[in-house]
Amino acid sequence: MKIKDNNLNWTLNVIARVFVGIVFLFSSFVKGVDPLGTSYKITEYLTAWSFFGMSFEWLVPMATVMAMGLIVAEFTVGVMLIFGCFRKFSAWLLALMMLFFTCTTLIDAITNQVTDCGCFGDAVKLTNWQTFWKNIVLDVPTVWILLTCNLRNKKRFERDFLITVFAAILMVIFGLYNINNEPCIDFRSWKVGNQMVDTDESLQVQSYVTYRNKQTGETKEFKSEELVAMMADPEWEEAWEWESSRVVDPHEIKADGFSMLDMDMNDHAQELIASPDYLLIATIHHLDKVDDKGARALRHTFDFAEQSGIQMVLLSSALPEETQSFLYSNKLDNMEFFFADMTAIETMLRSNPGFILLKEGKVLGKWHYRHASDITEFKFQE
């Protein structure tokens, strides 16, 4: 199909390239902020999916490399589209990527094996169907970019090459920095400044009940105390039927599925997080991957906490005997430890180990083990 080279078609090509390019830049940036988060999502796909009995779990060790490859490719294509670099090559590369994304998200929407594709990292959460339709919207300008890639296509090899290479190198550096440090922008629930537990004791647990009108199908939610007065009406039960109920505890930790279990499986999360005193939590989501530098950071930080009178505990996803053995071998026998789900710990901190400081339910600081010495410079108040 030959498209006429006129001002309208050329303008539409520019608009399409800039629109898709900006989406790709945003998508790659929010993933580049946290490449390890993207690798965890890729791991979910590799472990959940199989085709004709063929599993992809053997690729899991390459998840971080695959994540970096995806992020760099998205960012580079976005830059190429906006600056019109290698227009025919970038158009075909875009088309292949969108074909892959569209097919993947369609399968995911139908099977729901992975509940969140992670296409915008932790910055923007979309359902699987929303993600699929987002890709369908992007497919429209993608087709136009492909059809019009030869319009006014000037040969500028040196310029295009420099822009493309610079874009790829820039994202590689940015991604590697965030892999070796905590993400420079935190989109997760445990970000510094967030109030993880409401410590206002005057707040009460609220119960809500949803009823459906039998005649109109209308649903309405009532507070439990309001419902008592409603049910006093003899016609109430004839007009309304129960549908669902929920309880809102303002003192619950604002992180789904988070717990801090002791050896007897008792959960101490709420009392510890809401403590009026400083609480320093060292997190380890993969005990077998703690290197010597990480172990040293853990020992030095624990020594500092003991000398300063700050409560410090370890939160691990490993088995109790493995955690005890690790603490003993690293001369940390006195450190109190708790257990949590690996995903919950990874959500708190990407670093392994990592450190998070809380007081009265508020996150005051987070540190990668490479920067554990910075904890001693934090301005602790009496």
DRENLO-555804 format. One record per residue (C-alpha): y, x, z; residue in three letters; residue number from 1. Coordinates in Angstrom, 3 decimals. Example, Ala and Ser with C-alpha at 12.3 -4.5 7.8 and 13.67 -1.06 7.14 Angstrom:
BEGIN
+----------+----------+----------+------+-----+
!       py !       px !       pz ! type ! seq !
+----------+----------+----------+------+-----+
!   -4.500 !   12.300 !    7.800 !  ala !   1 !
!   -1.060 !   13.670 !    7.140 !  ser !   2 !
+----------+----------+----------+------+-----+
//
This chain:
BEGIN
+----------+----------+----------+------+-----+
!       py !       px !       pz ! type ! seq !
+----------+----------+----------+------+-----+
!    0.000 !    0.000 !    0.000 !  met !   1 !
!    3.286 !    1.573 !   -1.139 !  lys !   2 !
!    6.376 !    0.798 !    0.921 !  ile !   3 !
!    9.772 !    0.937 !   -0.801 !  lys !   4 !
!   12.062 !    3.709 !    0.372 !  asp !   5 !
!   15.149 !    1.723 !    1.291 !  asn !   6 !
!   17.510 !    1.674 !    4.259 !  asn !   7 !
!   15.830 !   -1.316 !    5.939 !  leu !   8 !
!   12.329 !    0.163 !    5.858 !  asn !   9 !
!   13.629 !    3.536 !    6.982 !  trp !  10 !
!   15.551 !    1.956 !    9.885 !  thr !  11 !
!   12.457 !    0.026 !   10.952 !  leu !  12 !
!   10.454 !    3.251 !   10.845 !  asn !  13 !
!   12.954 !    4.996 !   13.121 !  val !  14 !
!   13.011 !    2.057 !   15.555 !  ile !  15 !
!    9.208 !    1.940 !   15.646 !  ala !  16 !
!    8.905 !    5.685 !   16.216 !  arg !  17 !
!   11.496 !    5.730 !   19.000 !  val !  18 !
!    9.986 !    2.651 !   20.693 !  phe !  19 !
!    6.405 !    3.954 !   20.696 !  val !  20 !
!    7.613 !    7.476 !   21.490 !  gly !  21 !
!    9.457 !    6.316 !   24.606 !  ile !  22 !
!    6.384 !    4.388 !   25.813 !  val !  23 !
!    4.231 !    7.491 !   25.275 !  phe !  24 !
!    6.753 !    9.709 !   27.078 !  leu !  25 !
!    6.882 !    7.357 !   30.062 !  phe !  26 !
!    3.115 !    6.966 !   30.175 !  ser !  27 !
!    2.495 !   10.721 !   29.989 !  ser !  28 !
!    5.232 !   11.542 !   32.507 !  phe !  29 !
!    3.953 !    9.216 !   35.256 !  val !  30 !
!    0.448 !   10.577 !   34.685 !  lys !  31 !
!    1.726 !   14.160 !   34.484 !  gly !  32 !
!    3.313 !   13.698 !   37.904 !  val !  33 !
!   -0.214 !   13.273 !   39.259 !  asp !  34 !
!   -2.868 !   14.740 !   36.928 !  pro !  35 !
!   -5.505 !   14.628 !   39.676 !  leu !  36 !
!   -4.991 !   10.871 !   39.970 !  gly !  37 !
!   -5.611 !   10.603 !   36.223 !  thr !  38 !
!   -8.750 !   12.744 !   36.568 !  ser !  39 !
!  -10.045 !   10.389 !   39.284 !  tyr !  40 !
!   -9.522 !    7.479 !   36.902 !  lys !  41 !
!  -11.338 !    9.319 !   34.099 !  ile !  42 !
!  -14.178 !    9.991 !   36.548 !  thr !  43 !
!  -14.385 !    6.243 !   37.190 !  glu !  44 !
!  -14.808 !    5.621 !   33.469 !  tyr !  45 !
!  -17.378 !    8.389 !   33.061 !  leu !  46 !
!  -19.511 !    7.099 !   35.939 !  thr !  47 !
!  -19.131 !    3.386 !   35.165 !  ala !  48 !
!  -19.696 !    3.420 !   31.400 !  trp !  49 !
!  -22.765 !    4.100 !   29.307 !  ser !  50 !
!  -23.660 !    3.348 !   25.690 !  phe !  51 !
!  -27.198 !    2.619 !   24.549 !  phe !  52 !
!  -28.517 !    4.102 !   27.780 !  gly !  53 !
!  -26.477 !    7.307 !   27.412 !  met !  54 !
!  -24.515 !    8.228 !   30.532 !  ser !  55 !
!  -21.321 !   10.279 !   30.599 !  phe !  56 !
!  -21.625 !   11.565 !   34.162 !  glu !  57 !
!  -22.330 !   15.070 !   32.866 !  trp !  58 !
!  -18.667 !   15.195 !   31.829 !  leu !  59 !
!  -17.356 !   14.548 !   35.366 !  val !  60 !
!  -16.781 !   18.283 !   36.125 !  pro !  61 !
!  -14.447 !   18.319 !   33.094 !  met !  62 !
!  -12.409 !   15.314 !   34.296 !  ala !  63 !
!   -9.327 !   17.342 !   35.280 !  thr !  64 !
!   -9.328 !   19.226 !   31.966 !  val !  65 !
!   -9.722 !   15.919 !   30.118 !  met !  66 !
!   -6.866 !   14.435 !   32.134 !  ala !  67 !
!   -4.583 !   17.336 !   31.258 !  met !  68 !
!   -5.605 !   17.091 !   27.597 !  gly !  69 !
!   -4.781 !   13.365 !   27.518 !  leu !  70 !
!   -1.434 !   13.841 !   29.275 !  ile !  71 !
!   -0.349 !   16.735 !   27.047 !  val !  72 !
!   -1.471 !   14.903 !   23.885 !  ala !  73 !
!    0.428 !   11.720 !   24.845 !  glu !  74 !
!    3.598 !   13.614 !   25.725 !  phe !  75 !
!    3.484 !   15.777 !   22.609 !  thr !  76 !
!    2.895 !   12.804 !   20.299 !  val !  77 !
!    5.781 !   10.974 !   21.984 !  gly !  78 !
!    8.125 !   13.901 !   21.352 !  val !  79 !
!    6.893 !   14.273 !   17.757 !  met !  80 !
!    7.532 !   10.597 !   17.064 !  leu !  81 !
!   11.061 !   10.615 !   18.467 !  ile !  82 !
!   12.090 !   13.825 !   16.689 !  phe !  83 !
!   10.172 !   13.017 !   13.496 !  gly !  84 !
!    8.020 !   16.157 !   13.669 !  cys !  85 !
!    5.105 !   16.458 !   11.211 !  phe !  86 !
!    5.527 !   12.771 !   10.486 !  arg !  87 !
!    2.321 !   12.222 !    8.527 !  lys !  88 !
!    0.177 !   14.174 !   10.997 !  phe !  89 !
!    1.792 !   12.537 !   14.043 !  ser !  90 !
!    1.384 !    9.070 !   12.485 !  ala !  91 !
!   -2.346 !    9.595 !   11.968 !  trp !  92 !
!   -2.734 !   11.123 !   15.419 !  leu !  93 !
!   -0.918 !    8.135 !   16.921 !  leu !  94 !
!   -3.114 !    5.709 !   14.963 !  ala !  95 !
!   -6.324 !    7.383 !   16.191 !  leu !  96 !
!   -5.108 !    7.416 !   19.795 !  met !  97 !
!   -4.082 !    3.752 !   19.668 !  met !  98 !
!   -7.420 !    2.816 !   18.093 !  leu !  99 !
!   -9.207 !    4.563 !   20.968 !  phe ! 100 !
!   -6.924 !    3.022 !   23.620 !  phe ! 101 !
!   -7.205 !   -0.482 !   22.155 !  thr ! 102 !
!  -11.006 !   -0.419 !   21.880 !  cys ! 103 !
!  -11.378 !    1.097 !   25.350 !  thr ! 104 !
!   -9.109 !   -1.412 !   27.046 !  thr ! 105 !
!  -10.739 !   -4.340 !   25.216 !  leu ! 106 !
!  -14.170 !   -3.305 !   26.488 !  ile ! 107 !
!  -12.698 !   -2.747 !   29.930 !  asp ! 108 !
!  -11.022 !   -6.162 !   29.931 !  ala ! 109 !
!  -14.290 !   -7.872 !   28.953 !  ile ! 110 !
!  -16.599 !   -5.943 !   31.304 !  thr ! 111 !
!  -14.095 !   -5.225 !   34.114 !  asn ! 112 !
!  -16.144 !   -2.177 !   35.095 !  gln ! 113 !
!  -12.946 !   -0.249 !   35.897 !  val ! 114 !
!  -10.361 !   -2.548 !   37.446 !  thr ! 115 !
!   -7.263 !   -0.506 !   36.584 !  asp ! 116 !
!   -7.038 !    1.691 !   33.502 !  cys ! 117 !
!   -4.356 !    3.909 !   35.037 !  gly ! 118 !
!   -2.388 !    4.032 !   31.780 !  cys ! 119 !
!    0.862 !    4.233 !   33.765 !  phe ! 120 !
!   -0.598 !    6.135 !   36.709 !  gly ! 121 !
!    0.336 !    4.677 !   40.092 !  asp ! 122 !
!    3.865 !    3.839 !   38.922 !  ala ! 123 !
!    3.041 !    0.545 !   37.169 !  val ! 124 !
!   -0.114 !   -1.450 !   37.827 !  lys ! 125 !
!   -1.442 !   -3.712 !   35.072 !  leu ! 126 !
!   -4.521 !   -5.900 !   34.901 !  thr ! 127 !
!   -7.113 !   -5.006 !   32.276 !  asn ! 128 !
!   -6.040 !   -7.878 !   30.010 !  trp ! 129 !
!   -2.369 !   -6.995 !   30.420 !  gln ! 130 !
!   -3.213 !   -3.423 !   29.407 !  thr ! 131 !
!   -5.110 !   -4.616 !   26.347 !  phe ! 132 !
!   -2.268 !   -6.874 !   25.181 !  trp ! 133 !
!    0.192 !   -4.050 !   25.826 !  lys ! 134 !
!   -1.820 !   -1.951 !   23.393 !  asn ! 135 !
!   -1.894 !   -4.776 !   20.853 !  ile ! 136 !
!    1.919 !   -4.876 !   21.011 !  val ! 137 !
!    2.026 !   -1.102 !   20.415 !  leu ! 138 !
!   -0.444 !   -1.407 !   17.531 !  asp ! 139 !
!    2.133 !   -3.328 !   15.459 !  val ! 140 !
!    4.754 !   -0.528 !   15.244 !  pro ! 141 !
!    1.905 !    1.993 !   15.011 !  thr ! 142 !
!    0.689 !    0.418 !   11.758 !  val ! 143 !
!    4.246 !    0.417 !   10.403 !  trp ! 144 !
!    4.728 !    4.086 !   11.354 !  ile ! 145 !
!    1.523 !    4.925 !    9.494 !  leu ! 146 !
!    2.508 !    2.935 !    6.403 !  leu ! 147 !
!    5.980 !    4.466 !    6.224 !  thr ! 148 !
!    5.214 !    8.036 !    7.294 !  cys ! 149 !
!    6.111 !    9.375 !    3.820 !  asn ! 150 !
!    9.581 !    7.807 !    3.679 !  leu ! 151 !
!   12.259 !   10.537 !    3.495 !  arg ! 152 !
!    9.707 !   12.994 !    4.841 !  asn ! 153 !
!   11.468 !   16.361 !    4.671 !  lys ! 154 !
!    9.483 !   19.561 !    5.102 !  lys ! 155 !
!   10.856 !   21.314 !    8.219 !  arg ! 156 !
!    7.881 !   23.343 !    9.388 !  phe ! 157 !
!    9.666 !   25.849 !   11.634 !  glu ! 158 !
!   11.723 !   23.176 !   13.403 !  arg ! 159 !
!    8.777 !   20.806 !   13.836 !  asp ! 160 !
!    6.473 !   23.580 !   15.002 !  phe ! 161 !
!    8.904 !   24.815 !   17.661 !  leu ! 162 !
!    9.564 !   21.313 !   19.029 !  ile ! 163 !
!    5.858 !   20.433 !   19.107 !  thr ! 164 !
!    4.758 !   23.664 !   20.780 !  val ! 165 !
!    7.626 !   23.551 !   23.277 !  phe ! 166 !
!    6.731 !   19.951 !   24.225 !  ala ! 167 !
!    3.053 !   20.823 !   24.750 !  ala ! 168 !
!    3.854 !   23.922 !   26.832 !  ile ! 169 !
!    6.412 !   22.004 !   28.916 !  leu ! 170 !
!    3.875 !   19.331 !   29.872 !  met ! 171 !
!    1.152 !   21.897 !   30.568 !  val ! 172 !
!    3.477 !   23.681 !   33.018 !  ile ! 173 !
!    4.574 !   20.386 !   34.588 !  phe ! 174 !
!    0.986 !   19.161 !   34.961 !  gly ! 175 !
!   -0.309 !   22.430 !   36.411 !  leu ! 176 !
!    2.548 !   22.484 !   38.920 !  tyr ! 177 !
!    1.575 !   19.013 !   40.163 !  asn ! 178 !
!   -2.099 !   19.954 !   40.317 !  ile ! 179 !
!   -1.330 !   22.937 !   42.543 !  asn ! 180 !
!    1.143 !   21.002 !   44.709 !  asn ! 181 !
!    1.494 !   17.470 !   45.928 !  glu ! 182 !
!    2.910 !   15.245 !   43.136 !  pro ! 183 !
!    6.665 !   15.853 !   42.752 !  cys ! 184 !
!    7.190 !   12.069 !   42.665 !  ile ! 185 !
!    4.937 !    9.990 !   44.913 !  asp ! 186 !
!    4.130 !    6.480 !   43.648 !  phe ! 187 !
!    1.414 !    5.878 !   46.243 !  arg ! 188 !
!    1.494 !    3.824 !   49.449 !  ser ! 189 !
!    1.572 !    6.905 !   51.722 !  trp ! 190 !
!    4.808 !    8.318 !   50.340 !  lys ! 191 !
!    7.285 !    9.965 !   52.693 !  val ! 192 !
!    9.552 !    7.355 !   54.268 !  gly ! 193 !
!    7.105 !    4.455 !   54.025 !  asn ! 194 !
!    6.418 !    2.380 !   57.142 !  gln ! 195 !
!    2.618 !    2.126 !   57.208 !  met ! 196 !
!    2.440 !   -0.009 !   60.367 !  val ! 197 !
!    5.037 !   -2.392 !   61.769 !  asp ! 198 !
!    5.388 !   -1.468 !   65.437 !  thr ! 199 !
!    7.594 !   -4.447 !   66.401 !  asp ! 200 !
!    5.490 !   -6.112 !   69.124 !  glu ! 201 !
!    7.448 !   -9.369 !   68.843 !  ser ! 202 !
!    5.882 !  -10.057 !   65.443 !  leu ! 203 !
!    2.904 !  -12.390 !   65.646 !  gln ! 204 !
!   -0.170 !  -12.857 !   63.506 !  val ! 205 !
!    0.405 !  -15.719 !   61.061 !  gln ! 206 !
!   -2.309 !  -17.980 !   59.676 !  ser ! 207 !
!   -1.863 !  -19.857 !   56.396 !  tyr ! 208 !
!   -3.990 !  -22.612 !   54.860 !  val ! 209 !
!   -3.856 !  -23.836 !   51.261 !  thr ! 210 !
!   -4.649 !  -27.467 !   50.462 !  tyr ! 211 !
!   -4.960 !  -29.209 !   47.100 !  arg ! 212 !
!   -3.712 !  -32.724 !   46.376 !  asn ! 213 !
!   -6.687 !  -34.797 !   45.157 !  lys ! 214 !
!   -4.577 !  -36.932 !   42.807 !  gln ! 215 !
!   -2.098 !  -34.482 !   41.266 !  thr ! 216 !
!   -4.045 !  -31.233 !   41.595 !  gly ! 217 !
!   -0.978 !  -29.635 !   43.228 !  glu ! 218 !
!   -1.731 !  -26.816 !   45.682 !  thr ! 219 !
!    0.440 !  -26.111 !   48.676 !  lys ! 220 !
!    0.281 !  -23.488 !   51.418 !  glu ! 221 !
!    1.082 !  -24.387 !   55.011 !  phe ! 222 !
!    1.474 !  -22.396 !   58.200 !  lys ! 223 !
!   -1.210 !  -23.326 !   60.719 !  ser ! 224 !
!    1.317 !  -24.839 !   63.132 !  glu ! 225 !
!    2.789 !  -26.971 !   60.324 !  glu ! 226 !
!   -0.667 !  -28.165 !   59.357 !  leu ! 227 !
!   -1.357 !  -29.618 !   62.797 !  val ! 228 !
!    1.569 !  -32.021 !   62.397 !  ala ! 229 !
!    0.512 !  -32.902 !   58.833 !  met ! 230 !
!   -3.048 !  -33.765 !   59.865 !  met ! 231 !
!   -1.745 !  -36.213 !   62.437 !  ala ! 232 !
!   -1.043 !  -38.525 !   59.478 !  asp ! 233 !
!   -4.165 !  -40.734 !   58.958 !  pro ! 234 !
!   -3.652 !  -40.655 !   55.174 !  glu ! 235 !
!   -3.652 !  -36.851 !   55.066 !  trp ! 236 !
!   -7.393 !  -36.316 !   54.638 !  glu ! 237 !
!   -7.553 !  -38.930 !   51.894 !  glu ! 238 !
!   -4.829 !  -37.211 !   49.842 !  ala ! 239 !
!   -5.484 !  -33.512 !   50.471 !  trp ! 240 !
!   -8.522 !  -31.230 !   50.562 !  glu ! 241 !
!   -8.906 !  -27.681 !   51.892 !  trp ! 242 !
!   -8.939 !  -24.888 !   49.334 !  glu ! 243 !
!   -8.407 !  -21.520 !   51.046 !  ser ! 244 !
!   -6.949 !  -19.743 !   54.058 !  ser ! 245 !
!   -5.506 !  -16.335 !   54.873 !  arg ! 246 !
!   -4.291 !  -14.403 !   57.899 !  val ! 247 !
!   -1.314 !  -12.052 !   57.841 !  val ! 248 !
!   -1.280 !   -9.426 !   60.570 !  asp ! 249 !
!    2.089 !   -7.587 !   60.520 !  pro ! 250 !
!    0.491 !   -4.738 !   62.457 !  his ! 251 !
!   -2.178 !   -4.006 !   59.870 !  glu ! 252 !
!   -1.958 !   -0.692 !   58.031 !  ile ! 253 !
!   -0.347 !   -1.171 !   54.637 !  lys ! 254 !
!   -3.112 !    0.610 !   52.749 !  ala ! 255 !
!   -6.100 !   -1.372 !   51.542 !  asp ! 256 !
!   -9.433 !   -0.299 !   52.983 !  gly ! 257 !
!   -8.027 !    2.438 !   55.200 !  phe ! 258 !
!   -9.857 !    3.299 !   58.402 !  ser ! 259 !
!  -10.317 !    6.156 !   60.858 !  met ! 260 !
!  -13.847 !    5.871 !   62.227 !  leu ! 261 !
!  -15.281 !    7.844 !   65.120 !  asp ! 262 !
!  -18.929 !    8.859 !   65.566 !  met ! 263 !
!  -19.736 !    5.363 !   66.887 !  asp ! 264 !
!  -18.070 !    3.697 !   63.865 !  met ! 265 !
!  -15.135 !    2.412 !   65.899 !  asn ! 266 !
!  -11.896 !    2.200 !   63.896 !  asp ! 267 !
!   -8.927 !    3.958 !   65.530 !  his ! 268 !
!   -6.586 !    3.786 !   62.550 !  ala ! 269 !
!   -4.114 !    1.243 !   63.867 !  gln ! 270 !
!   -3.657 !    2.778 !   67.314 !  glu ! 271 !
!   -3.311 !    6.310 !   65.917 !  leu ! 272 !
!   -0.973 !    5.497 !   63.029 !  ile ! 273 !
!    1.233 !    3.318 !   65.256 !  ala ! 274 !
!    1.406 !    5.955 !   68.011 !  ser ! 275 !
!    4.929 !    6.513 !   69.405 !  pro ! 276 !
!    4.201 !   10.253 !   69.416 !  asp ! 277 !
!    3.901 !   12.613 !   66.471 !  tyr ! 278 !
!    0.531 !   12.510 !   64.747 !  leu ! 279 !
!   -0.445 !   15.232 !   62.298 !  leu ! 280 !
!   -3.460 !   14.332 !   60.154 !  ile ! 281 !
!   -5.312 !   16.975 !   58.178 !  ala ! 282 !
!   -7.188 !   15.323 !   55.319 !  thr ! 283 !
!  -10.252 !   16.633 !   53.492 !  ile ! 284 !
!  -11.710 !   14.495 !   50.715 !  his ! 285 !
!  -14.188 !   17.125 !   49.440 !  his ! 286 !
!  -15.452 !   19.329 !   52.241 !  leu ! 287 !
!  -17.470 !   21.544 !   49.883 !  asp ! 288 !
!  -14.336 !   22.356 !   47.866 !  lys ! 289 !
!  -12.178 !   23.720 !   50.704 !  val ! 290 !
!  -11.404 !   27.337 !   49.814 !  asp ! 291 !
!  -10.609 !   30.230 !   52.172 !  asp ! 292 !
!   -6.861 !   29.714 !   51.842 !  lys ! 293 !
!   -7.248 !   26.036 !   52.703 !  gly ! 294 !
!   -9.397 !   26.849 !   55.748 !  ala ! 295 !
!   -6.834 !   29.406 !   56.955 !  arg ! 296 !
!   -4.020 !   26.872 !   56.536 !  ala ! 297 !
!   -6.049 !   24.415 !   58.606 !  leu ! 298 !
!   -6.569 !   26.940 !   61.439 !  arg ! 299 !
!   -2.949 !   28.111 !   61.517 !  his ! 300 !
!   -1.617 !   24.544 !   61.477 !  thr ! 301 !
!   -3.967 !   23.506 !   64.289 !  phe ! 302 !
!   -2.865 !   26.505 !   66.360 !  asp ! 303 !
!    0.765 !   25.510 !   65.807 !  phe ! 304 !
!    0.046 !   21.876 !   66.749 !  ala ! 305 !
!   -1.708 !   22.904 !   69.985 !  glu ! 306 !
!    1.109 !   25.243 !   70.978 !  gln ! 307 !
!    3.714 !   22.572 !   70.196 !  ser ! 308 !
!    1.899 !   19.748 !   71.999 !  gly ! 309 !
!    1.466 !   17.734 !   68.799 !  ile ! 310 !
!   -1.653 !   15.652 !   68.341 !  gln ! 311 !
!   -3.566 !   16.795 !   65.264 !  met ! 312 !
!   -6.765 !   15.241 !   63.964 !  val ! 313 !
!   -8.986 !   15.774 !   60.958 !  leu ! 314 !
!   -9.812 !   12.941 !   58.570 !  leu ! 315 !
!  -12.856 !   13.693 !   56.438 !  ser ! 316 !
!  -15.117 !   11.837 !   54.014 !  ser ! 317 !
!  -18.102 !   14.122 !   54.745 !  ala ! 318 !
!  -21.097 !   13.324 !   56.946 !  leu ! 319 !
!  -20.570 !   13.876 !   60.719 !  pro ! 320 !
!  -22.924 !   16.851 !   60.923 !  glu ! 321 !
!  -21.274 !   18.483 !   57.891 !  glu ! 322 !
!  -17.812 !   18.023 !   59.402 !  thr ! 323 !
!  -18.934 !   19.395 !   62.759 !  gln ! 324 !
!  -20.529 !   22.409 !   61.082 !  ser ! 325 !
!  -17.329 !   23.069 !   59.084 !  phe ! 326 !
!  -15.133 !   22.892 !   62.197 !  leu ! 327 !
!  -17.480 !   25.155 !   64.160 !  tyr ! 328 !
!  -17.657 !   27.781 !   61.418 !  ser ! 329 !
!  -13.852 !   27.823 !   61.154 !  asn ! 330 !
!  -13.282 !   28.053 !   64.940 !  lys ! 331 !
!  -11.849 !   24.544 !   65.107 !  leu ! 332 !
!  -14.300 !   23.138 !   67.658 !  asp ! 333 !
!  -11.495 !   21.477 !   69.669 !  asn ! 334 !
!  -10.129 !   19.477 !   66.746 !  met ! 335 !
!  -10.722 !   15.734 !   67.018 !  glu ! 336 !
!  -12.080 !   14.278 !   63.793 !  phe ! 337 !
!  -12.532 !   10.888 !   62.158 !  phe ! 338 !
!  -14.075 !    9.582 !   58.969 !  phe ! 339 !
!  -12.705 !    7.558 !   56.068 !  ala ! 340 !
!  -13.589 !    6.602 !   52.512 !  asp ! 341 !
!  -13.088 !    9.450 !   50.041 !  met ! 342 !
!  -10.871 !    7.333 !   47.758 !  thr ! 343 !
!   -8.668 !    6.335 !   50.701 !  ala ! 344 !
!   -8.190 !   10.004 !   51.606 !  ile ! 345 !
!   -7.468 !   10.988 !   47.999 !  glu ! 346 !
!   -4.805 !    8.273 !   47.946 !  thr ! 347 !
!   -3.114 !    9.766 !   50.995 !  met ! 348 !
!   -3.044 !   13.353 !   49.729 !  leu ! 349 !
!   -4.323 !   15.078 !   46.600 !  arg ! 350 !
!   -4.417 !   18.444 !   48.380 !  ser ! 351 !
!   -7.765 !   19.466 !   49.850 !  asn ! 352 !
!   -7.012 !   20.000 !   52.681 !  pro ! 353 !
!   -3.647 !   18.339 !   53.015 !  gly ! 354 !
!   -1.364 !   17.451 !   55.917 !  phe ! 355 !
!    0.538 !   14.255 !   56.680 !  ile ! 356 !
!    2.891 !   13.724 !   59.637 !  leu ! 357 !
!    3.509 !   10.277 !   61.136 !  leu ! 358 !
!    5.352 !    8.781 !   64.056 !  lys ! 359 !
!    5.550 !    5.097 !   65.033 !  glu ! 360 !
!    3.778 !    4.178 !   61.809 !  gly ! 361 !
!    6.241 !    5.967 !   59.523 !  lys ! 362 !
!    5.350 !    8.804 !   57.141 !  val ! 363 !
!    7.659 !   11.710 !   57.971 !  leu ! 364 !
!    6.199 !   14.474 !   55.827 !  gly ! 365 !
!    3.366 !   15.511 !   53.504 !  lys ! 366 !
!    2.279 !   19.050 !   52.672 !  trp ! 367 !
!   -0.150 !   20.727 !   50.297 !  his ! 368 !
!   -2.190 !   23.382 !   52.089 !  tyr ! 369 !
!   -0.399 !   26.021 !   50.002 !  arg ! 370 !
!    2.799 !   25.036 !   51.827 !  his ! 371 !
!    1.314 !   24.403 !   55.276 !  ala ! 372 !
!    3.661 !   27.025 !   56.749 !  ser ! 373 !
!    6.547 !   24.630 !   56.017 !  asp ! 374 !
!    5.242 !   22.346 !   58.783 !  ile ! 375 !
!    6.518 !   24.818 !   61.382 !  thr ! 376 !
!   10.014 !   24.401 !   59.931 !  glu ! 377 !
!   10.003 !   20.616 !   60.344 !  phe ! 378 !
!   12.600 !   19.466 !   62.863 !  lys ! 379 !
!   10.414 !   17.892 !   65.558 !  phe ! 380 !
!   12.447 !   15.964 !   68.126 !  gln ! 381 !
!   11.557 !   15.604 !   71.773 !  glu ! 382 !
+----------+----------+----------+------+-----+
//
